[in-house]
Amino acid sequence: MQKDWDAIIVGGGAAGLWAAGTAAMRGRKVLVLEKNNKAGVKILMSGGTRCNITHHCDSRKIAEAFGKQGKVLLSVLNRLSPQDVVKEMEALGVATKVEDTGKVFPASDRAIDVRDAIVKRLRDANAQLQTGAPVTNVRLNAMGGFEVHALIHEQPITLQCKSLLLTTGGLSFSGCGTTGDGYPWAEAFGHTITPLRPALTPLLSNQAWVQSLSGLTLDDITVTARLQSEGGKLLPMERSVSRGGFLWTHFGCSGPTAMNVSRCFSDEVHDVQRSLSIDLLPNETRESCELWLQEATKQSNKSITNLISQRIPKRIAQALMEQIGAPEDVHGAEFSKKHRNMLLERLKNLSIPIHGTRGYPKAEVTAGGVALGEVNFQDMQSRKQPGLYFAGEILDLDGPIGGYNFQAAWSTGHTAGLAI
């Protein structure tokens, strides 16, 4: 293997693979070093092995999905938009489809088709991909550029490059090899690593009634993460509300909505009560829901449980009736105003105590990372060290479920590839 390169990319995931293809198309001599024995392991696992490539929306909607963090993405999305990604995938032979949720998947439902396409893209451009090649250290070269120390075929080797791109990912899905290798290297070059925590991970609740609903899914609810201090004050949190699907599990809850707000429960905040508030009927106002309940209770020939089961799954209806202390078979004429108000509160604001998350092993992304203000998003170059670049999950960027994080990886990788 040659030892001198225009650019070395450490990490053969979504951002690194895309960046390599883009850079090599510009005539750069590019090497990707991936410690796993195959590239794009996280791509292969994502979306239930289907790979949610991006989201069917414009670039501004992608940026907005990241909250305050998303402003920096506008420039990179201008260089590679969701539409550009789909167009490139189609050109590479990967037909795509848009599902009702707006998620874009390969028409084949095979993540391997996506991974193979972007590997082919870089190889066709004459970039080199070396798998089974863990990097042990990166540092400045006294003669200029960088030294990259790696093991290739278990033999140590020192490589040289003018530009160094770190796309080592975060800590999520550690089984993919994302073990945070890039963070200490970034710090050694003077970068700040904002607090790291798992995001897009299932939530834990030790409540028996929650766990008793295991396996039940809801297609359209709104959840709100709540952290309340001992004095009763709600702590302000960004991206604490999500609407969509929800899954009750034997350990608590999961599904897109629960996972989207999980970052709120991963923060190291002590002496607070944590809970998830669920609106089971998000299309109903509290007033319209109250009117419906009043009318429903006039139907004295039907049990309240059966009546509310017309709007929510019966198992949840039974659980709510048990919570308010009303008999499951109580009829409208026997249903007190007190019980009706208690039921209304739970239909619109059902509280689930949360005591944590399932952490990094089940997290789809890592919140925190290289501080965004220390990176120039016009070219993804470090503001601390010329010639050093970042892309993908190593950055302090984490978005919701729906292809947003892959789009950020493709776009930041592409922008870096145009510069290295």
C-alpha positions, 0 to 999 in steps of 0.5 A: 500500500502506498503511504502518501495520500492527498486525503485519509478518511478515518471511518467507513460509514455513511459520511466517510464513504460518501466523502471519499467518492466526492473527493476522488471524483475531483482527482484526489488520492483518497484512502478510507480506513475502516476498522470493521471487516466490512464497510457501512455496518451501521447502514446495514443495520439501520431501518430494520436492515432497510436503511432509511436513506433520507426524508421526503422534504426540502432542505429547510425541513431537514435543518428544522428537524435538528432544532437549534443545531440545524442552522449550520446544516443549511449550507451543506444541504445546499450542496447536497439536498435530499433530492440530490441524494435520491437522484444519486442513488437512482443513478447508482441503480438504487430505486427508491420509494417514499412511505406514508411517513415521508421516509425514503427507503430503497425500493428493494427494502435492502440496506445492503443495496445502499451500502454497495452503491456508495462503495461502488461510487467511491471505487469507480472514482478510484478511491481506496477502501481498506477494511479491517484497518483500525486506526490507533492514533492521528497526529500532526506531521512535523513536515506538514500534513498528518500522520495516521497510525493504523493496523493493516492485516494486523501489521502497524503502518504509518501513513501520511496525508495532506488532509485528514477527515474524521468520520468515526461516528459516536457511541451509538450501536457500539456493536457497529464499531462506533466506540468514540475513537474520534473524540480524544483525537479531536480534543488533542487538536484543541476541539471541545467535545460537548457532553455525550449522551444516547439519543433515539433510544427506547425508554425505561419505566418500571410501572407494572401497568406500562409493562402489562401493555407490552406489544401494543402499538399506537399509530398516531399519538403525541408525546411530551417529555417532562422533567420536573424539579423538586419544587414542581418547576418544569425544566425547559427542554428542546425537542421534547415533543413528538407525534407519530407511532408509539410502542409499549414494551416489557421494559417501558416504551419505544417507537418513533415518538418515544425515541425522538424525545429520549435525548431529554431523559439522557441528560445528567440532571439530578433531583428531578421527576421524569415522565412522558405525557401522552395525548392519546387523541391528538386530533381532539381538543380537550373540549371536544373530547369532553363533549364526546365523553358526555355524549358517550356516557348517555348511552347507558346500555354500553359499558364505558370501557367499550365506548372508549375502545372505539377510539383507543385499543381496548387494553389501554381502555381497561388500564385507564379504567383501572387507574381511575378506580372505576369498574371495567363494566360500569355503564354510562348512567353509573359513571360519575362526573369525577371518574369522567374528569379523571378519564378525560385527563388520562386520555389527553395527558396520560403520564408515564414515569420514566427512570432512564433509557436503554442507553448507547447499545440501543441508541441510533445516534449520539447526542453531543460531539465536536462543538459546531462553532469550531467547524466551518460548515462551508467546507467542514474544516476545523477552525482549530487545525487547518487540514483537519475535517469532520463529518457525520455523527462525530459532530454535535448533531442529532436529529429525529427518526426519519432519515434526517441523520443519514441526510446530515451524514451524506451532506456533511460528508459531501461538503468535506469531499469537495474540500479535502 
